């Protein structure tokens, strides 16, 4: 025996309701599509940052910021200092340009004295960074040398302590990066260069700095989104950045009883000399467009995170974290 229910009596008008909602959404979609800007780049700061295409330019390594057609923005005109680092001393490797320069300027704006490590070939950039730090009313010591050399790392820390009487913050930021289409392109010599600059250099600088750091001091390491997600043509570089993230967490555990915090910032694509010194001019024009924000970051958008993590008033309960600043959703 069957007892079929009349479908019109069971759910009268449901299909009409579905079609009405569908029609309304399609109209909304058309209106939204017509109102979207052509570039699609996201601007969420106090001023608009440069969008793609970036200048088609290639630089010889190590790459000077002074030679870039579009100079990276590092002054963070919307950032007002409030004494978060008053009385502190910071040593920043790779501090002559890019993220390192932006961090040096904001550290000085927050009251810190600054020493920067850089390669001899980057003297022009280093002098400009010193001028900008001094413009914030603080002193800046320039220390040229190679972080692959353990003796130099020891000397750099000594020079900083001799100049300012102490050391409170170490920022490991120096890096070597060069793309490779195949793992076969990466020779032993090239692998050693990348590993010793990006990992061994960080280790050696931290080892030299720790005896001088007191409770409340900190170490900040520059990681990368490539250390979180990998990058098919940055095999050796991505490997080192993943190692830096592990080093950060391990050293944080090692030093926590001393009151010394260790954290890392993992940026996505940032407009610095590192990139036009890595890619062809044609590839550089598209740099950063693959992010959800559809543009690269400027150094001034990354540097405030270093202030936050360095300042005891902001991050006294934060250690062993890797903070992604990638311009995309779901970085970890």
N, C-alpha and C positions, 0 to 999 in steps of 0.2 A: 504494500500500500504506500503510495507516495503522497506527499503534501507540499507541493511546490508553492513558494510565496511569490506573488506578483512583484517583479523587480521594481516596477514604478511605484508600488505601494511601500516597498521596503526602504527605499532611499530616494525619495523624490528630489530631483533637481541637483543631485550631487555633482554630476558631470558638468552641468552648467556653472556650478560654483568653482570647480577646478579650472574651467576655461576662463572664467572671469579673472581669477587670481593670476593665471598665466598671462592673460592679455595685459593686465596692469604691470606685471614685472617686465614684460617685453618692452612696454612703453618707457618704463624707468631705465632699462638698459640702453635704449636708443638715446635718451636724454643725457645719460651719464657719459656715453661714448662721445657725443657731440661736444661736451663741455671739458673733456680731458685735454690738458696741454700737450703739444706735439712732442716735447722732449721726454716727458714721463719721469724726469729726475725728481727726487724728493728733496725739498728744502725745509728743514725743521729747526734751523738755528736763528740767531738774531739778525743774520744777513745771509744773502744768497751766496753759495760757494760755487766755484767753477764747475761746469758740466761738460760732458762729452759733446763733440770730440775734443780731446786734449791735444796740445801742440804735437805735431809729428816731428819728433826730435830724437836723435840718438846721441848719447854721451859716451866718451871713453871712460873706462873705470879709473879711479874709484867714483868719478862723477862729482862735479862741483855744483852746488846750488847756485853759485854766482853765474854759471853758464846756462842755466835753464831759461828758456824763452818765457815760460809762465812760472814765476817764482812761487814756491809754496807759501801758503799763508800760515804764519806762526805767531803773530802778535796777539791774537785773541782779544780783539778790541772790546768785546762785550764782557770780558772776564775782569772782575774787580778783586784785587787782593784784600785779604782780611787778617793777615798775620798768622796764617796757619802753620808756617814753618819758621817763625821768628827765632833767631839765635841758632839755627841749625846749619850744618855744612853738608853739601851734596857733591858727590863725584859721579860724573856721567860719562860713560864711554860712548863713542860715536856722537858726541855732543856738539859737533861743529855744524850739523845740518839736519834737515828732516825732522823726525820726531824728537831726536836728542836736543836740537836747538829749541824747539817749542817748549820742551820740558824745562830746559835751562832758564828760559825767559819767565815762565810761570813760577818756577821755584823761587827765582829772585823776586818776583812780584809778591810772593807770599813771605818774603823775609829771609830767605836762605842765601848764604854765600855759596859760590859754585866753582868747581873745577871740572874741566872737560878734557877727555882723552880723544885724540884724533890722529889720523895719519899725517906724516910730514907734507904729503902732496896736497892736503886740504887746508893749508895755512890761511888762504884767503877767506874761506868759509869760517874758520875758527876765529879769525880776527873780527869778522862781522858779528858772530855770536857774542864775543866778549863785549863789543860795543853795545849790543842790545841789552845784555845783562847789566852793564854799567849804567845804561839808561834807566834801569829800574832802581838804581841807587845802591847796588851791591857790587862786590868784587868778583872777578872771574879769573882763575888761573888756567893757563893753557899748558897742556902736557902732551906733546907729540910722541907717538910710539905705537908699537904693535902689541896687541893684547895676547897674541900667540906666545909671546916671550914671558915666561914666569918671572924673570928678574925685572922686566919692565913693569909688570903688574905690581910687584912689591914696591918698586920705586915710585909708581904713580900714587899709590896710597900714602907713602912716606911724604912725597911732595905736597900732597893735600893737607896732611896733618901738620907738616912744618909751616905751611902758609897760614892755616886757620886755627891750629891748635887742637883740632879734633876732627872726627868724621861721624856723621849721623845717618846719612843715606847713601847707598850705592845704587846707581842705575846701570845695569848691564844692558847696553843697547847696540853696541858695534856689531856689524853683520856683513857677511859676504853672500851674494846671491847671483846666480847665473843659470838661465834656463838650459835645458838639454832635451832634445827630442827623444833620445834613447839612453838607457842606462849604459850602453856601450860607449857613449860620448864622455862619460865621467871617468877620467883617468885616476890612478892612485894619487898623483900629485894634486889634482883638483879636489878630490875627496878629502885629502888631508887639509888643504887650505880651508875648505868649508867647515869641516869638523873642528879644527883647531881655533878658527876665528869665532864660530858661533856657539860652541859648547865648551871646549877647553878654556877659551878666553874667559867665559863667564865663571867657570869653576875657579880659575886662578885668581880672578879679581875678587871673588867672594872670599876665598881662602885668605887673601892678603888683608881684606877689609875687616873680617870678623873680630880679630883681636882688638880693634879700635872701636867697635860699636858697643854702645851701652844699651841698657834696657830702654825701650822707646825708640830705638833705631830700627832701620828697615833696609831690606834689599828688594829692589824691583827689577824684574827681568822682562825683556821684550820678547814675547813669543810671537805667534802668528796664527791666523785662521788656517794656514797650510798645515800647522801642527795639529789642528783639530780635525780637519777634513781631508788632508792630503792634497797634492797637486801633481798631475801627471808629468809635467815638464819641469818640476822643481824637486826632483827626487832627493838629492842630497840636502838641499835647503829645508824641505819639509821634515826630513829625518831629524835634522838638528833642532828644529822648532818643537817637535814632539819630545825630544830629549830635554829641552829647556823646561817644558811644562812639568815633566817628571822630576827634574832637578829642583824646580821651585817647590813642589810639594814635599819632596824628601828633605830639603834643607830647612823648610819651615818646621817640620817635625823635629829635626835635629836641634834647632835653635830656640824652640818655643820656651823652654825652661829659662832661657836667658832674657826673655822679654824682647827678643829681636824678631820682628815679623818679616816674612818673605812671601811676596806675591808676584804675579805676572800679569801683563796686559797682552792680549792676543788681537792685534789689529787685523782688519781686512785690508783691501787695497788702499794705500795712502800715497798721495802725490809727493814724492821725495826724489832726490837724485838716484836712489837705488834702482828705480824702474826704467827711466830712459837710458841708464847705463847697463841695463840688462837686455832689453828688447829692441827690435828694429823700430825705426820711426813710424812705420805703418801700424805696427802692433800697439805702440804707445798711445796712438790716437784713440783707441778703444778701451784703454785701461780703466777698470772699475765699472764699466757699463753692465757687467753681468750681475752686479749686486741687486738686491731688492730695491735699493734706493737709486740704482741706475747711474751712479757716479762714484768716483773715488772720494775718500775723505781727504781733508786737509790736515796737516799736523796740528793746527790749533784746535781741531775737534777731538784729538786723541789725548793731548797733553793734560787736560784737567783730570783724567783718570789717574795719572801718576801723582798729581797733587793729592787727590783723595786718598790713595793707598799709602802715600808717604806720611800724611799728616796724622799724628796721634789723636788729634781732636776729632777726626773723622773715622778712622779705621783701626782704633786700638783693639777691636775684637775681631779683626779680619786677618787671617794668615793662611797661606797654602792655597789661595784661590788663583784661578786663571780667568781673567775677566775679558770676554770677547767684545770687541767693538768693531763690528764687521759690516754694518750697513745692510744687514740681511736678518731675516727671522730664522731662528733655529740653528744658531751657530754651534751649539753643543747638544 
